Amino acid sequence: MDIRRLEHFVAAADAGSLSLASRYQYISQSALTRQIQLLEREFDVALFERNTRGVVLTEAGELLRERARSLLTQIGDLKREVNELDREPSGTLRMGMPPSVREAMGVSLITRYRNAYSRVHIEVTEGLSYNLAKALTDGTLDCAIFVGDDASGLPIVMHNLRTEPVVAVSHVDAGLRMDRPVDLEWVVRQPLVVARSNRKSLGLDRECALRGLVLNVVMDIQALHLGLELVQTGMISLVVPYSAAAAALSAGKVSAAPVETLLTTWVMGWPAENAPNLATRKLIEMIKLEAQHWPDLAPATS
């Protein structure tokens, strides 16, 4: 199949006029008509119906335009990727990560990337998982790591990185252990600090509604460090993905336990409408490798 012929066909279908399409494609109208005729002969089906105002796609033509657009996009991406194989990434890369991910691998990821691709200018946005997913759809980020549930229904391509427990975090004297999960009834009895968006993405609101329980949220904050510092005073408890508490738990500053039935999946994503450029693809590859070294679950304490 002639790719250029498909390009002419899509141009004519979008323009609804052979004369307009011929101008867009920089060929004569007769040459464009001939290309479409050859395409119709190849498929043995009429692709257009002619009328006084131009051309209208037949049902077969509508199907071909849809598939041809996808094929032409893939071919364009392939050409660009092949052309970039021997090039060093450059330009600006806008990436996003929530505090939990920054705790787990932010420094090592950025350090490795900068050492490998010094010509790339990196702009890092740290924020709530839900806000990062939205930023991908409005074009302000090229790539981000976030909780998969926060991107439900959004036009984002996602790659799963890790599924881990949601944990309750309390003062070290509370004696929580990673080998002894707590149930949701225990969680709702605690004075909690938790960001409103996290209650949804971590499944807390959903599970509480199913069981007729009500969370005792005494504070709604978005700063992870502040939440962990408040936990250490013994004033409140915190519910977060394991990665968010791993460093403080390892340092013996807090105690933590998995919340029964609650899991969260970290993903990396990029806009579905725009194929990642070379700098972004290199970052995606590096994130996949870096995610393999996220903190393992804490061993049981005696």
C-alpha positions in Angstrom: 0.0 0.0 0.0 1.3 3.4 -0.9 1.6 5.6 2.2 1.6 8.9 0.2 -1.7 7.7 -1.4 -3.2 7.3 2.0 -2.1 10.9 2.9 -3.8 12.2 -0.1 -7.0 10.3 0.7 -7.1 11.6 4.3 -6.5 15.2 3.1 -9.4 14.9 0.7 -11.6 13.3 3.4 -10.9 16.1 5.9 -11.2 18.9 3.4 -14.4 17.5 1.8 -13.1 18.9 -1.5 -10.6 17.5 -4.0 -9.6 21.0 -5.2 -8.8 22.1 -1.6 -7.0 18.9 -0.8 -4.9 19.2 -3.9 -3.7 22.6 -2.8 -2.9 21.3 0.7 -1.0 18.4 -0.8 0.8 20.5 -3.4 -0.3 18.4 -6.4 -2.7 18.9 -9.2 -6.4 18.0 -8.7 -6.2 15.5 -11.6 -3.2 13.8 -9.9 -5.0 13.7 -6.6 -8.1 12.2 -8.2 -6.0 9.6 -9.9 -4.4 8.6 -6.5 -7.9 8.2 -4.9 -9.1 6.2 -7.9 -6.1 3.8 -7.5 -6.9 3.5 -3.8 -10.6 2.7 -4.6 -9.4 0.1 -7.1 -7.0 -1.4 -4.6 -9.8 -1.8 -2.0 -12.4 -2.6 -4.7 -14.9 -0.2 -3.0 -16.1 3.4 -3.4 -14.5 5.7 -0.9 -16.3 9.0 -1.8 -19.7 10.1 -3.1 -19.5 13.3 -5.2 -22.0 16.1 -4.9 -22.3 19.7 -6.0 -20.4 20.9 -2.9 -17.5 18.4 -3.1 -17.1 14.9 -1.8 -18.6 12.9 1.1 -17.1 9.8 2.6 -18.9 6.5 2.1 -19.2 4.1 5.1 -16.1 2.3 3.8 -14.4 5.7 3.4 -15.1 6.6 7.0 -13.5 3.3 8.2 -10.5 3.8 6.0 -9.9 7.4 7.2 -10.1 6.3 10.9 -7.6 3.5 10.3 -5.4 5.5 7.9 -5.0 8.3 10.5 -3.8 5.8 13.1 -1.4 4.2 10.7 0.0 7.5 9.5 0.6 8.6 13.1 2.4 5.4 13.8 4.6 5.7 10.7 5.4 9.3 11.6 6.4 8.2 15.1 8.5 5.4 13.8 10.4 7.7 11.4 11.0 10.2 14.2 12.3 7.5 16.6 14.6 6.0 14.0 16.0 9.4 13.1 16.6 10.1 16.8 18.5 6.9 17.5 21.9 8.4 17.2 21.0 11.8 18.7 21.5 13.0 22.2 18.4 14.3 24.0 18.2 18.0 24.4 15.6 20.7 25.1 13.3 21.0 28.1 11.7 18.1 29.9 8.8 18.8 32.2 8.3 16.0 34.7 6.1 15.6 37.8 6.1 13.5 40.9 4.3 13.4 44.2 6.2 13.7 47.5 5.9 9.9 48.0 7.8 9.2 44.9 10.4 11.9 45.6 11.0 10.2 48.9 11.4 6.8 47.2 13.6 7.7 44.2 13.5 11.4 43.3 17.1 12.2 44.0 18.6 9.1 42.4 16.4 9.4 39.3 17.2 13.0 38.6 20.9 12.5 39.3 21.2 9.6 36.9 19.3 11.4 34.2 21.3 14.6 34.5 24.6 12.6 34.4 23.4 10.7 31.3 21.8 13.6 29.4 23.3 16.9 30.4 21.9 18.8 27.5 18.3 18.4 28.7 16.9 21.1 30.9 14.7 19.5 33.5 11.7 21.2 35.1 10.4 19.2 38.1 6.9 19.8 39.5 6.0 18.2 42.9 2.4 18.0 43.7 -0.6 15.8 44.5 -1.1 12.8 42.3 -4.5 14.0 41.0 -3.1 17.4 40.0 -0.1 15.8 38.2 -2.5 13.6 36.1 -4.5 16.7 35.2 -1.4 18.6 34.2 -0.5 15.9 31.6 -3.9 16.5 29.9 -3.5 20.3 29.8 0.0 20.1 28.3 2.0 21.5 31.2 3.8 18.2 31.9 5.5 15.8 29.5 5.6 12.8 31.9 4.6 12.2 35.5 4.4 9.5 38.2 1.2 9.3 40.1 -1.5 6.9 41.5 -3.2 5.2 38.7 -6.7 5.7 40.0 -6.2 9.5 39.8 -6.1 9.3 36.0 -9.3 7.4 35.5 -11.0 8.5 32.3 -8.2 10.9 31.3 -6.5 10.6 27.9 -3.2 9.4 29.3 -1.0 6.4 28.4 0.0 4.6 31.6 2.6 2.0 32.5 2.3 0.3 35.9 5.4 0.6 38.1 4.5 -0.9 41.5 1.5 -1.9 43.6 2.0 -1.5 47.3 -0.1 -1.4 50.5 -1.8 1.7 51.9 -0.4 2.1 55.4 -1.6 3.7 58.6 1.3 5.7 60.2 1.4 6.6 63.9 3.7 7.6 66.7 6.5 5.1 67.2 5.1 4.2 70.6 1.8 3.1 69.0 3.6 -0.1 68.1 2.2 -0.6 64.6 3.9 -3.4 62.7 4.1 -4.1 59.0 3.4 -7.8 59.6 0.2 -6.9 61.5 -2.4 -5.2 59.3 -5.0 -3.0 60.9 -8.6 -2.9 59.8 -10.6 0.1 58.7 -12.5 0.2 62.0 -9.1 0.9 63.7 -8.4 3.6 61.2 -11.6 5.5 61.7 -11.0 5.6 65.4 -7.8 7.6 64.9 -7.6 11.4 64.5 -6.3 11.6 60.9 -4.4 14.1 58.8 -5.0 13.3 55.1 -5.4 15.3 51.9 -8.9 15.2 50.5 -7.8 14.0 47.1 -5.8 11.2 48.7 -8.9 9.9 50.5 -10.4 9.2 47.1 -7.3 7.8 45.3 -6.4 5.6 48.2 -9.9 4.1 48.4 -10.6 5.4 51.9 -13.8 7.2 51.1 -15.1 4.3 49.0 -14.4 1.6 51.6 -15.8 3.7 54.4 -19.0 4.3 52.4 -19.4 0.6 51.8 -19.1 -0.2 55.5 -21.0 2.8 56.8 -18.0 4.2 58.5 -16.9 7.9 58.8 -13.3 9.0 58.9 -12.2 11.2 61.7 -10.2 13.7 59.6 -9.0 16.5 61.9 -6.7 18.2 59.4 -6.5 18.3 55.6 -3.0 19.1 54.4 -1.0 18.4 51.2 2.5 18.5 52.6 3.9 15.1 53.3 6.8 16.2 55.5 4.4 18.2 57.7 2.1 15.2 58.0 5.0 12.9 59.1 6.3 15.5 61.6 2.8 15.8 63.1 2.6 12.0 63.4 5.9 12.1 65.4 4.3 14.4 68.0 1.7 11.7 68.7 -1.1 14.1 67.9 -2.5 12.4 64.8 -2.2 9.4 62.5 -1.6 9.4 58.7 -2.8 7.1 55.9 -0.5 7.1 52.9 1.0 4.7 50.3 3.9 2.7 51.8 6.5 4.6 49.8 5.5 7.9 51.5 6.4 6.5 54.9 9.3 4.2 54.1 12.1 6.6 55.0 10.6 7.7 58.3 9.8 4.1 59.2 13.3 2.9 58.4 14.7 5.7 60.5 12.6 4.6 63.5 10.7 7.9 63.6 7.2 6.3 63.2 5.4 3.0 63.3 3.2 1.8 60.4 0.9 -1.1 59.5 -0.9 -2.0 56.2 -4.6 -1.2 56.1 -6.5 -4.3 55.3 -7.8 -4.6 51.7 -6.3 -1.2 50.6 -3.6 -1.2 47.9 -2.4 1.5 45.6 -0.7 1.3 42.2 1.9 3.8 41.1 2.1 4.4 37.3 4.0 6.7 35.0 2.1 8.4 32.3 2.2 10.8 29.4 -0.4 12.4 27.2 -2.1 10.0 24.8 -2.5 12.7 22.2 1.3 13.4 21.9 4.0 10.8 21.4 6.8 11.3 23.8 9.9 13.0 22.4 13.4 11.6 22.7 14.1 13.3 26.1 10.9 12.0 27.6 11.4 8.5 26.2 14.8 8.3 27.8 13.2 9.4 31.1 10.5 6.7 30.8 13.1 4.0 30.3 15.1 5.2 33.3 12.0 5.4 35.5 11.2 1.7 34.7 14.7 0.7 35.9 14.6 3.0 38.9 11.3 1.7 40.1 12.8 -1.7 40.5 14.8 -0.3 43.5 12.0 1.4 45.4 12.1 0.6 49.1 11.0 -3.0 49.9 8.4 -3.5 52.5 9.8 -3.1 56.0 10.6 -6.3 57.9 8.6 -7.3 60.9 9.8 -5.7 64.2 10.2 -7.7 67.3 
